[in-house]
């Protein structure tokens, strides 16, 4: 099955593309991605209350 639209959208980038925030356009959940050299990592972005950051999704 081929997706009609991209599910994830990059909404923030800092530095030479090494730190980024991506939003899942279906759920609104924000993810933090960081890379350095040959390694990288992705995790759910949490607010100060410890809950995932959610971007409201327009219907």
Chimera marker file (.cmm) of the C-alpha trace (Angstrom):
<marker_set name="trace">
<marker id="1" x="0.000" y="0.000" z="0.000" r="1" g="1" b="0" radius="0.5"/>
<marker id="2" x="1.360" y="3.428" z="-0.947" r="1" g="1" b="0" radius="0.5"/>
<marker id="3" x="0.600" y="6.387" z="1.313" r="1" g="1" b="0" radius="0.5"/>
<marker id="4" x="-1.085" y="9.310" z="-0.434" r="1" g="1" b="0" radius="0.5"/>
<marker id="5" x="0.370" y="11.872" z="1.953" r="1" g="1" b="0" radius="0.5"/>
<marker id="6" x="3.379" y="11.862" z="4.214" r="1" g="1" b="0" radius="0.5"/>
<marker id="7" x="2.444" y="10.889" z="7.771" r="1" g="1" b="0" radius="0.5"/>
<marker id="8" x="5.262" y="12.812" z="9.469" r="1" g="1" b="0" radius="0.5"/>
<marker id="9" x="6.114" y="16.472" z="9.064" r="1" g="1" b="0" radius="0.5"/>
<marker id="10" x="9.319" y="18.179" z="10.201" r="1" g="1" b="0" radius="0.5"/>
<marker id="11" x="8.290" y="21.304" z="12.118" r="1" g="1" b="0" radius="0.5"/>
<marker id="12" x="11.613" y="22.384" z="13.674" r="1" g="1" b="0" radius="0.5"/>
<marker id="13" x="15.310" y="22.085" z="12.911" r="1" g="1" b="0" radius="0.5"/>
<marker id="14" x="18.263" y="23.396" z="14.910" r="1" g="1" b="0" radius="0.5"/>
<marker id="15" x="21.908" y="23.451" z="13.943" r="1" g="1" b="0" radius="0.5"/>
<marker id="16" x="23.071" y="21.601" z="10.864" r="1" g="1" b="0" radius="0.5"/>
<marker id="17" x="19.946" y="19.426" z="10.829" r="1" g="1" b="0" radius="0.5"/>
<marker id="18" x="21.178" y="17.496" z="13.854" r="1" g="1" b="0" radius="0.5"/>
<marker id="19" x="18.183" y="18.260" z="16.120" r="1" g="1" b="0" radius="0.5"/>
<marker id="20" x="14.683" y="18.103" z="14.686" r="1" g="1" b="0" radius="0.5"/>
<marker id="21" x="11.077" y="17.887" z="15.857" r="1" g="1" b="0" radius="0.5"/>
<marker id="22" x="8.678" y="15.771" z="13.816" r="1" g="1" b="0" radius="0.5"/>
<marker id="23" x="4.883" y="15.640" z="14.169" r="1" g="1" b="0" radius="0.5"/>
<marker id="24" x="2.770" y="12.581" z="13.392" r="1" g="1" b="0" radius="0.5"/>
<marker id="25" x="-0.030" y="14.139" z="11.340" r="1" g="1" b="0" radius="0.5"/>
<marker id="26" x="-2.500" y="11.374" z="12.311" r="1" g="1" b="0" radius="0.5"/>
<marker id="27" x="-2.053" y="11.515" z="16.108" r="1" g="1" b="0" radius="0.5"/>
<marker id="28" x="-0.432" y="14.922" z="16.689" r="1" g="1" b="0" radius="0.5"/>
<marker id="29" x="2.335" y="13.332" z="18.793" r="1" g="1" b="0" radius="0.5"/>
<marker id="30" x="5.666" y="15.215" z="18.609" r="1" g="1" b="0" radius="0.5"/>
<marker id="31" x="8.987" y="13.357" z="18.321" r="1" g="1" b="0" radius="0.5"/>
<marker id="32" x="12.500" y="14.643" z="18.971" r="1" g="1" b="0" radius="0.5"/>
<marker id="33" x="15.216" y="13.375" z="16.613" r="1" g="1" b="0" radius="0.5"/>
<marker id="34" x="18.910" y="14.014" z="17.160" r="1" g="1" b="0" radius="0.5"/>
<marker id="35" x="21.848" y="12.771" z="15.118" r="1" g="1" b="0" radius="0.5"/>
<marker id="36" x="25.589" y="13.063" z="15.564" r="1" g="1" b="0" radius="0.5"/>
<marker id="37" x="28.088" y="11.491" z="13.228" r="1" g="1" b="0" radius="0.5"/>
<marker id="38" x="26.968" y="7.958" z="12.382" r="1" g="1" b="0" radius="0.5"/>
<marker id="39" x="24.412" y="7.652" z="15.193" r="1" g="1" b="0" radius="0.5"/>
<marker id="40" x="21.011" y="9.098" z="15.955" r="1" g="1" b="0" radius="0.5"/>
<marker id="41" x="17.979" y="8.676" z="18.124" r="1" g="1" b="0" radius="0.5"/>
<marker id="42" x="14.250" y="9.314" z="18.128" r="1" g="1" b="0" radius="0.5"/>
<marker id="43" x="12.001" y="9.717" z="21.172" r="1" g="1" b="0" radius="0.5"/>
<marker id="44" x="8.611" y="11.091" z="22.095" r="1" g="1" b="0" radius="0.5"/>
<marker id="45" x="8.904" y="14.765" z="23.051" r="1" g="1" b="0" radius="0.5"/>
<marker id="46" x="7.670" y="15.271" z="26.616" r="1" g="1" b="0" radius="0.5"/>
<marker id="47" x="6.359" y="18.434" z="28.247" r="1" g="1" b="0" radius="0.5"/>
<marker id="48" x="7.329" y="19.550" z="31.740" r="1" g="1" b="0" radius="0.5"/>
<marker id="49" x="4.398" y="17.527" z="33.131" r="1" g="1" b="0" radius="0.5"/>
<marker id="50" x="5.953" y="14.341" z="31.703" r="1" g="1" b="0" radius="0.5"/>
<marker id="51" x="3.190" y="13.839" z="29.140" r="1" g="1" b="0" radius="0.5"/>
<marker id="52" x="3.747" y="13.703" z="25.369" r="1" g="1" b="0" radius="0.5"/>
<marker id="53" x="3.543" y="17.001" z="23.507" r="1" g="1" b="0" radius="0.5"/>
<marker id="54" x="0.509" y="16.863" z="21.207" r="1" g="1" b="0" radius="0.5"/>
<marker id="55" x="-0.071" y="19.263" z="18.328" r="1" g="1" b="0" radius="0.5"/>
<marker id="56" x="-3.784" y="19.784" z="17.553" r="1" g="1" b="0" radius="0.5"/>
<marker id="57" x="-4.707" y="18.162" z="14.227" r="1" g="1" b="0" radius="0.5"/>
<marker id="58" x="-6.976" y="20.030" z="11.842" r="1" g="1" b="0" radius="0.5"/>
<marker id="59" x="-9.770" y="17.838" z="10.502" r="1" g="1" b="0" radius="0.5"/>
<link id1="1" id2="2" r="1" g="1" b="0" radius="0.2"/>
<link id1="2" id2="3" r="1" g="1" b="0" radius="0.2"/>
<link id1="3" id2="4" r="1" g="1" b="0" radius="0.2"/>
<link id1="4" id2="5" r="1" g="1" b="0" radius="0.2"/>
<link id1="5" id2="6" r="1" g="1" b="0" radius="0.2"/>
<link id1="6" id2="7" r="1" g="1" b="0" radius="0.2"/>
<link id1="7" id2="8" r="1" g="1" b="0" radius="0.2"/>
<link id1="8" id2="9" r="1" g="1" b="0" radius="0.2"/>
<link id1="9" id2="10" r="1" g="1" b="0" radius="0.2"/>
<link id1="10" id2="11" r="1" g="1" b="0" radius="0.2"/>
<link id1="11" id2="12" r="1" g="1" b="0" radius="0.2"/>
<link id1="12" id2="13" r="1" g="1" b="0" radius="0.2"/>
<link id1="13" id2="14" r="1" g="1" b="0" radius="0.2"/>
<link id1="14" id2="15" r="1" g="1" b="0" radius="0.2"/>
<link id1="15" id2="16" r="1" g="1" b="0" radius="0.2"/>
<link id1="16" id2="17" r="1" g="1" b="0" radius="0.2"/>
<link id1="17" id2="18" r="1" g="1" b="0" radius="0.2"/>
<link id1="18" id2="19" r="1" g="1" b="0" radius="0.2"/>
<link id1="19" id2="20" r="1" g="1" b="0" radius="0.2"/>
<link id1="20" id2="21" r="1" g="1" b="0" radius="0.2"/>
<link id1="21" id2="22" r="1" g="1" b="0" radius="0.2"/>
<link id1="22" id2="23" r="1" g="1" b="0" radius="0.2"/>
<link id1="23" id2="24" r="1" g="1" b="0" radius="0.2"/>
<link id1="24" id2="25" r="1" g="1" b="0" radius="0.2"/>
<link id1="25" id2="26" r="1" g="1" b="0" radius="0.2"/>
<link id1="26" id2="27" r="1" g="1" b="0" radius="0.2"/>
<link id1="27" id2="28" r="1" g="1" b="0" radius="0.2"/>
<link id1="28" id2="29" r="1" g="1" b="0" radius="0.2"/>
<link id1="29" id2="30" r="1" g="1" b="0" radius="0.2"/>
<link id1="30" id2="31" r="1" g="1" b="0" radius="0.2"/>
<link id1="31" id2="32" r="1" g="1" b="0" radius="0.2"/>
<link id1="32" id2="33" r="1" g="1" b="0" radius="0.2"/>
<link id1="33" id2="34" r="1" g="1" b="0" radius="0.2"/>
<link id1="34" id2="35" r="1" g="1" b="0" radius="0.2"/>
<link id1="35" id2="36" r="1" g="1" b="0" radius="0.2"/>
<link id1="36" id2="37" r="1" g="1" b="0" radius="0.2"/>
<link id1="37" id2="38" r="1" g="1" b="0" radius="0.2"/>
<link id1="38" id2="39" r="1" g="1" b="0" radius="0.2"/>
<link id1="39" id2="40" r="1" g="1" b="0" radius="0.2"/>
<link id1="40" id2="41" r="1" g="1" b="0" radius="0.2"/>
<link id1="41" id2="42" r="1" g="1" b="0" radius="0.2"/>
<link id1="42" id2="43" r="1" g="1" b="0" radius="0.2"/>
<link id1="43" id2="44" r="1" g="1" b="0" radius="0.2"/>
<link id1="44" id2="45" r="1" g="1" b="0" radius="0.2"/>
<link id1="45" id2="46" r="1" g="1" b="0" radius="0.2"/>
<link id1="46" id2="47" r="1" g="1" b="0" radius="0.2"/>
<link id1="47" id2="48" r="1" g="1" b="0" radius="0.2"/>
<link id1="48" id2="49" r="1" g="1" b="0" radius="0.2"/>
<link id1="49" id2="50" r="1" g="1" b="0" radius="0.2"/>
<link id1="50" id2="51" r="1" g="1" b="0" radius="0.2"/>
<link id1="51" id2="52" r="1" g="1" b="0" radius="0.2"/>
<link id1="52" id2="53" r="1" g="1" b="0" radius="0.2"/>
<link id1="53" id2="54" r="1" g="1" b="0" radius="0.2"/>
<link id1="54" id2="55" r="1" g="1" b="0" radius="0.2"/>
<link id1="55" id2="56" r="1" g="1" b="0" radius="0.2"/>
<link id1="56" id2="57" r="1" g="1" b="0" radius="0.2"/>
<link id1="57" id2="58" r="1" g="1" b="0" radius="0.2"/>
<link id1="58" id2="59" r="1" g="1" b="0" radius="0.2"/>
</marker_set>
